[in-house]
Amino acid sequence: MYSVVQTQKGFKAVHFQENFYRLQKSNKNGTTRWICTKRQCSSSLTIKNETIQVVRGTHNHENLKRAVPIMKVVDEMRHAVCNNVSKPIAQIYNEHVSQYVNTIFFFFLSFYHLSRDE
């Protein structure tokens, strides 16, 4: 399973098995080739119809430990700052962070109750 995220520069990236891939090219046959974001790494993915068709190469570096949910919150904050120029950045930040923290809190609270019931 993979997810598509947006980079800090606004480009799409694929997150798969704790590594990130950038788009190298789109082919006429409908496939897209994604290469590892680490320049010296030759690992790549081929995706067609939202399904990974081929995984090539072995990563020659450690996995990147960025959490996708946090990256999504940062991306949402970036968009909110750009779209709400009259709203203070600190207010946007506090709103998004508190929403994220509440989501995590309720997840762990639910998990705790489920584990206690067993």
Backbone as JSON Lines, residues from 0, in Angstrom:
{"i":0,"aa":"M","n":[0.84,-1.17,0.0],"ca":[0.0,0.0,0.0],"c":[0.89,1.24,0.0]}
{"i":1,"aa":"Y","n":[0.56,2.18,-0.8],"ca":[1.31,3.42,-0.88],"c":[0.37,4.6,-0.74]}
{"i":2,"aa":"S","n":[0.95,5.77,-0.5],"ca":[0.13,6.98,-0.46],"c":[0.84,8.07,-1.25]}
{"i":3,"aa":"V","n":[0.04,8.96,-1.81],"ca":[0.57,10.1,-2.55],"c":[0.51,11.3,-1.63]}
{"i":4,"aa":"V","n":[1.64,11.98,-1.47],"ca":[1.72,13.16,-0.61],"c":[2.25,14.32,-1.43]}
{"i":5,"aa":"Q","n":[2.18,15.5,-0.86],"ca":[2.7,16.68,-1.54],"c":[3.98,17.12,-0.84]}
{"i":6,"aa":"T","n":[5.02,17.43,-1.63],"ca":[6.29,17.86,-1.06],"c":[6.19,19.32,-0.63]}
{"i":7,"aa":"Q","n":[7.22,19.8,0.05],"ca":[7.25,21.2,0.48],"c":[7.24,22.14,-0.71]}
{"i":8,"aa":"K","n":[7.74,21.69,-1.84],"ca":[7.77,22.53,-3.04],"c":[6.5,22.4,-3.87]}
{"i":9,"aa":"G","n":[5.54,21.61,-3.4],"ca":[4.26,21.5,-4.08],"c":[4.16,20.39,-5.09]}
{"i":10,"aa":"F","n":[5.17,19.55,-5.21],"ca":[5.13,18.43,-6.14],"c":[4.55,17.2,-5.47]}
{"i":11,"aa":"K","n":[4.07,16.26,-6.26],"ca":[3.57,15.0,-5.71],"c":[4.74,14.06,-5.47]}
{"i":12,"aa":"A","n":[4.59,13.25,-4.43],"ca":[5.58,12.22,-4.12],"c":[4.82,10.99,-3.66]}
{"i":13,"aa":"V","n":[5.4,9.83,-3.88],"ca":[4.81,8.57,-3.43],"c":[5.56,8.12,-2.18]}
{"i":14,"aa":"H","n":[4.81,7.76,-1.13],"ca":[5.38,7.22,0.09],"c":[5.07,5.73,0.1]}
{"i":15,"aa":"F","n":[6.12,4.9,0.05],"ca":[5.97,3.46,-0.01],"c":[7.07,2.81,0.82]}
{"i":16,"aa":"Q","n":[6.68,1.98,1.77],"ca":[7.62,1.26,2.64],"c":[8.66,2.19,3.24]}
{"i":17,"aa":"E","n":[8.2,3.29,3.83],"ca":[9.02,4.27,4.54],"c":[10.04,5.0,3.65]}
{"i":18,"aa":"N","n":[9.82,4.99,2.35],"ca":[10.67,5.74,1.42],"c":[9.79,6.63,0.55]}
{"i":19,"aa":"F","n":[10.39,7.68,0.02],"ca":[9.68,8.6,-0.84],"c":[10.24,8.55,-2.25]}
{"i":20,"aa":"Y","n":[9.33,8.68,-3.21],"ca":[9.69,8.62,-4.63],"c":[9.12,9.86,-5.33]}
{"i":21,"aa":"R","n":[9.87,10.39,-6.26],"ca":[9.4,11.53,-7.06],"c":[9.11,11.04,-8.48]}
{"i":22,"aa":"L","n":[8.21,11.74,-9.15],"ca":[7.82,11.34,-10.5],"c":[8.98,11.59,-11.47]}
{"i":23,"aa":"Q","n":[9.35,10.55,-12.19],"ca":[10.37,10.7,-13.23],"c":[9.72,10.96,-14.58]}
{"i":24,"aa":"K","n":[8.7,10.12,-14.9],"ca":[8.02,10.33,-16.19],"c":[6.69,9.59,-16.21]}
{"i":25,"aa":"S","n":[5.81,10.1,-17.08],"ca":[4.54,9.44,-17.38],"c":[4.64,8.87,-18.78]}
{"i":26,"aa":"N","n":[4.3,7.6,-18.94],"ca":[4.43,6.93,-20.23],"c":[3.11,6.92,-21.0]}
{"i":27,"aa":"K","n":[3.2,6.7,-22.3],"ca":[2.02,6.66,-23.16],"c":[1.1,5.5,-22.81]}
{"i":28,"aa":"N","n":[1.66,4.43,-22.24],"ca":[0.84,3.25,-21.91],"c":[0.09,3.4,-20.58]}
{"i":29,"aa":"G","n":[0.17,4.58,-19.97],"ca":[-0.56,4.84,-18.74],"c":[0.2,4.57,-17.46]}
{"i":30,"aa":"T","n":[1.45,4.11,-17.57],"ca":[2.25,3.89,-16.38],"c":[3.01,5.16,-16.01]}
{"i":31,"aa":"T","n":[3.35,5.24,-14.73],"ca":[4.22,6.32,-14.27],"c":[5.41,5.7,-13.58]}
{"i":32,"aa":"R","n":[6.56,6.28,-13.78],"ca":[7.79,5.78,-13.15],"c":[8.21,6.78,-12.08]}
{"i":33,"aa":"W","n":[8.38,6.29,-10.88],"ca":[8.75,7.09,-9.73],"c":[10.12,6.63,-9.25]}
{"i":34,"aa":"I","n":[11.03,7.58,-9.0],"ca":[12.37,7.23,-8.53],"c":[12.58,7.76,-7.12]}
{"i":35,"aa":"C","n":[13.44,7.09,-6.39],"ca":[13.72,7.45,-5.0],"c":[14.18,8.91,-4.93]}
{"i":36,"aa":"T","n":[13.76,9.61,-3.89],"ca":[14.12,11.03,-3.74],"c":[15.58,11.22,-3.35]}
{"i":37,"aa":"K","n":[16.22,10.17,-2.88],"ca":[17.66,10.26,-2.6],"c":[18.41,10.13,-3.93]}
{"i":38,"aa":"R","n":[19.12,11.14,-4.32],"ca":[19.74,11.22,-5.65],"c":[20.68,10.06,-5.99]}
{"i":39,"aa":"Q","n":[21.38,9.53,-5.01],"ca":[22.34,8.47,-5.28],"c":[21.71,7.07,-5.26]}
{"i":40,"aa":"C","n":[20.4,7.0,-5.02],"ca":[19.71,5.71,-4.94],"c":[19.04,5.4,-6.28]}
{"i":41,"aa":"S","n":[19.11,4.15,-6.7],"ca":[18.54,3.77,-8.0],"c":[17.21,3.04,-7.88]}
{"i":42,"aa":"S","n":[16.63,2.98,-6.71],"ca":[15.36,2.28,-6.52],"c":[14.23,3.05,-7.21]}
{"i":43,"aa":"S","n":[13.26,2.31,-7.77],"ca":[12.16,2.96,-8.47],"c":[10.89,2.11,-8.39]}
{"i":44,"aa":"L","n":[9.77,2.75,-8.7],"ca":[8.46,2.1,-8.76],"c":[7.83,2.38,-10.11]}
{"i":45,"aa":"T","n":[7.04,1.45,-10.59],"ca":[6.2,1.69,-11.76],"c":[4.76,1.47,-11.32]}
{"i":46,"aa":"I","n":[3.91,2.49,-11.55],"ca":[2.52,2.45,-11.12],"c":[1.61,2.58,-12.33]}
{"i":47,"aa":"K","n":[0.56,1.76,-12.35],"ca":[-0.46,1.86,-13.4],"c":[-1.82,1.61,-12.75]}
{"i":48,"aa":"N","n":[-2.79,2.45,-13.1],"ca":[-4.14,2.33,-12.54],"c":[-4.12,2.28,-11.01]}
{"i":49,"aa":"E","n":[-3.3,3.14,-10.41],"ca":[-3.19,3.26,-8.96],"c":[-2.71,1.98,-8.27]}
{"i":50,"aa":"T","n":[-2.02,1.12,-9.03],"ca":[-1.47,-0.12,-8.49],"c":[0.02,-0.2,-8.82]}
{"i":51,"aa":"I","n":[0.82,-0.55,-7.84],"ca":[2.26,-0.72,-8.09],"c":[2.45,-1.97,-8.93]}
{"i":52,"aa":"Q","n":[3.06,-1.8,-10.1],"ca":[3.3,-2.91,-11.02],"c":[4.68,-3.53,-10.78]}
{"i":53,"aa":"V","n":[5.69,-2.67,-10.6],"ca":[7.07,-3.15,-10.48],"c":[7.81,-2.32,-9.44]}
{"i":54,"aa":"V","n":[8.61,-2.99,-8.62],"ca":[9.54,-2.33,-7.7],"c":[10.93,-2.76,-8.12]}
{"i":55,"aa":"R","n":[11.77,-1.78,-8.46],"ca":[13.12,-2.1,-8.94],"c":[14.17,-1.56,-7.97]}
{"i":56,"aa":"G","n":[15.27,-2.28,-7.88],"ca":[16.43,-1.81,-7.12],"c":[16.28,-1.99,-5.62]}
{"i":57,"aa":"T","n":[17.39,-1.75,-4.95],"ca":[17.47,-1.81,-3.5],"c":[17.96,-0.47,-3.01]}
{"i":58,"aa":"H","n":[17.34,0.05,-1.97],"ca":[17.76,1.34,-1.44],"c":[19.15,1.22,-0.82]}
{"i":59,"aa":"N","n":[20.0,2.19,-1.1],"ca":[21.37,2.19,-0.57],"c":[21.51,3.21,0.57]}
{"i":60,"aa":"H","n":[20.41,3.46,1.29],"ca":[20.4,4.43,2.38],"c":[19.38,3.98,3.4]}
{"i":61,"aa":"E","n":[19.38,4.65,4.56],"ca":[18.39,4.34,5.59],"c":[17.03,4.88,5.17]}
{"i":62,"aa":"N","n":[15.96,4.25,5.68],"ca":[14.62,4.73,5.38],"c":[14.39,6.1,6.0]}
{"i":63,"aa":"L","n":[13.57,6.89,5.34],"ca":[13.22,8.2,5.86],"c":[12.11,8.02,6.88]}
{"i":64,"aa":"K","n":[12.24,8.61,8.03],"ca":[11.3,8.39,9.13],"c":[10.3,9.55,9.27]}
{"i":65,"aa":"R","n":[9.75,10.01,8.16],"ca":[8.74,11.07,8.23],"c":[7.37,10.42,8.31]}
{"i":66,"aa":"A","n":[6.57,10.89,9.22],"ca":[5.22,10.34,9.36],"c":[4.29,11.02,8.36]}
{"i":67,"aa":"V","n":[3.61,10.23,7.57],"ca":[2.71,10.76,6.55],"c":[1.59,11.61,7.16]}
{"i":68,"aa":"P","n":[0.96,11.2,8.27],"ca":[-0.09,12.07,8.83],"c":[0.43,13.46,9.2]}
{"i":69,"aa":"I","n":[1.64,13.53,9.72],"ca":[2.21,14.84,10.07],"c":[2.47,15.65,8.81]}
{"i":70,"aa":"M","n":[2.97,14.99,7.76],"ca":[3.2,15.69,6.5],"c":[1.9,16.26,5.94]}
{"i":71,"aa":"K","n":[0.81,15.52,6.1],"ca":[-0.48,16.0,5.61],"c":[-0.97,17.21,6.4]}
{"i":72,"aa":"V","n":[-0.75,17.19,7.73],"ca":[-1.14,18.34,8.55],"c":[-0.34,19.57,8.15]}
{"i":73,"aa":"V","n":[0.95,19.4,7.93],"ca":[1.8,20.52,7.51],"c":[1.33,21.06,6.16]}
{"i":74,"aa":"D","n":[0.98,20.17,5.25],"ca":[0.49,20.6,3.95],"c":[-0.83,21.37,4.08]}
{"i":75,"aa":"E","n":[-1.73,20.88,4.93],"ca":[-2.99,21.59,5.16],"c":[-2.74,22.97,5.75]}
{"i":76,"aa":"M","n":[-1.78,23.06,6.68],"ca":[-1.44,24.37,7.26],"c":[-0.9,25.32,6.19]}
{"i":77,"aa":"R","n":[-0.05,24.8,5.33],"ca":[0.53,25.62,4.26],"c":[-0.56,26.19,3.36]}
{"i":78,"aa":"H","n":[-1.52,25.35,3.0],"ca":[-2.63,25.81,2.16],"c":[-3.5,26.83,2.89]}
{"i":79,"aa":"A","n":[-3.74,26.59,4.18],"ca":[-4.57,27.52,4.96],"c":[-3.89,28.89,5.06]}
{"i":80,"aa":"V","n":[-2.58,28.9,5.23],"ca":[-1.84,30.17,5.3],"c":[-1.95,30.92,3.98]}
{"i":81,"aa":"C","n":[-1.82,30.22,2.87],"ca":[-1.9,30.85,1.55],"c":[-3.31,31.33,1.22]}
{"i":82,"aa":"N","n":[-4.32,30.6,1.67],"ca":[-5.71,30.93,1.32],"c":[-6.38,31.91,2.29]}
{"i":83,"aa":"N","n":[-5.8,32.08,3.48],"ca":[-6.37,32.98,4.49],"c":[-5.34,34.02,4.89]}
{"i":84,"aa":"V","n":[-5.01,34.9,3.99],"ca":[-3.93,35.86,4.24],"c":[-4.25,36.83,5.37]}
{"i":85,"aa":"S","n":[-5.52,37.02,5.69],"ca":[-5.88,37.95,6.77],"c":[-5.84,37.29,8.15]}
{"i":86,"aa":"K","n":[-5.77,35.98,8.18],"ca":[-5.74,35.25,9.45],"c":[-4.29,35.1,9.92]}
{"i":87,"aa":"P","n":[-4.01,35.36,11.18],"ca":[-2.63,35.22,11.69],"c":[-2.12,33.77,11.56]}
{"i":88,"aa":"I","n":[-0.87,33.65,11.17],"ca":[-0.27,32.32,11.0],"c":[-0.3,31.53,12.3]}
{"i":89,"aa":"A","n":[-0.05,32.21,13.42],"ca":[-0.06,31.52,14.72],"c":[-1.43,30.9,15.01]}
{"i":90,"aa":"Q","n":[-2.48,31.59,14.62],"ca":[-3.84,31.06,14.83],"c":[-4.08,29.83,13.97]}
{"i":91,"aa":"I","n":[-3.66,29.89,12.72],"ca":[-3.8,28.73,11.81],"c":[-3.01,27.55,12.36]}
{"i":92,"aa":"Y","n":[-1.8,27.81,12.8],"ca":[-0.95,26.76,13.37],"c":[-1.62,26.12,14.58]}
{"i":93,"aa":"N","n":[-2.08,26.94,15.5],"ca":[-2.72,26.41,16.72],"c":[-3.96,25.6,16.41]}
{"i":94,"aa":"E","n":[-4.76,26.05,15.45],"ca":[-5.97,25.31,15.08],"c":[-5.63,23.93,14.52]}
{"i":95,"aa":"H","n":[-4.65,23.87,13.62],"ca":[-4.3,22.6,12.99],"c":[-3.62,21.65,13.97]}
{"i":96,"aa":"V","n":[-2.74,22.18,14.8],"ca":[-2.04,21.32,15.76],"c":[-3.02,20.77,16.79]}
{"i":97,"aa":"S","n":[-3.93,21.61,17.29],"ca":[-4.88,21.12,18.29],"c":[-5.81,20.07,17.69]}
{"i":98,"aa":"Q","n":[-6.2,20.27,16.44],"ca":[-7.05,19.28,15.76],"c":[-6.31,17.95,15.61]}
{"i":99,"aa":"Y","n":[-5.03,18.01,15.25],"ca":[-4.22,16.8,15.1],"c":[-4.04,16.1,16.45]}
{"i":100,"aa":"V","n":[-3.73,16.87,17.48],"ca":[-3.52,16.3,18.81],"c":[-4.81,15.65,19.32]}
{"i":101,"aa":"N","n":[-5.95,16.3,19.09],"ca":[-7.23,15.71,19.51],"c":[-7.49,14.39,18.79]}
{"i":102,"aa":"T","n":[-7.16,14.32,17.52],"ca":[-7.35,13.09,16.75],"c":[-6.51,11.96,17.33]}
{"i":103,"aa":"I","n":[-5.26,12.26,17.62],"ca":[-4.36,11.25,18.2],"c":[-4.84,10.83,19.58]}
{"i":104,"aa":"F","n":[-5.27,11.81,20.39],"ca":[-5.74,11.51,21.75],"c":[-6.92,10.54,21.71]}
{"i":105,"aa":"F","n":[-7.91,10.82,20.86],"ca":[-9.08,9.96,20.78],"c":[-8.74,8.58,20.22]}
{"i":106,"aa":"F","n":[-7.76,8.51,19.31],"ca":[-7.32,7.22,18.79],"c":[-6.73,6.37,19.91]}
{"i":107,"aa":"F","n":[-5.81,6.96,20.69],"ca":[-5.18,6.2,21.77],"c":[-6.17,5.88,22.89]}
{"i":108,"aa":"L","n":[-7.1,6.79,23.15],"ca":[-8.11,6.53,24.15],"c":[-8.98,5.34,23.73]}
{"i":109,"aa":"S","n":[-9.39,5.28,22.48],"ca":[-10.18,4.16,21.96],"c":[-9.37,2.87,22.04]}
{"i":110,"aa":"F","n":[-8.09,2.94,21.65],"ca":[-7.22,1.76,21.68],"c":[-7.08,1.25,23.11]}
{"i":111,"aa":"Y","n":[-6.93,2.19,24.05],"ca":[-6.78,1.82,25.46],"c":[-8.02,1.08,25.95]}
{"i":112,"aa":"H","n":[-9.2,1.6,25.62],"ca":[-10.44,0.97,26.06],"c":[-10.62,-0.4,25.41]}
{"i":113,"aa":"L","n":[-10.25,-0.53,24.15],"ca":[-10.35,-1.82,23.48],"c":[-9.43,-2.85,24.14]}
{"i":114,"aa":"S","n":[-8.22,-2.43,24.47],"ca":[-7.27,-3.37,25.06],"c":[-7.66,-3.72,26.49]}
{"i":115,"aa":"R","n":[-8.34,-2.83,27.19],"ca":[-8.78,-3.1,28.55],"c":[-9.97,-4.07,28.6]}
{"i":116,"aa":"D","n":[-10.75,-4.09,27.51],"ca":[-11.94,-4.94,27.46],"c":[-11.6,-6.4,27.27]}
{"i":117,"aa":"E","n":[-10.42,-6.69,26.82],"ca":[-10.05,-8.08,26.51],"c":[-9.7,-8.86,27.74]}
